[in-house]
């Protein structure tokens, strides 16, 4: 099922902002993966 998207300026601006926020959240998640991995290994005693 396809959703009908509104083409008004308000909806387009909100969609662009949501896309930007999603991109930023993904970048933060990717940046935290090494920190979490090192913390896990230190806790378990592998490093």
Buried (B, 14 or more C-beta within 10 A) or exposed (E): EEEEEEEEEEEEEEEEEEEEEEEEEEEEEEEEEEEEEEEEEEEEEEE
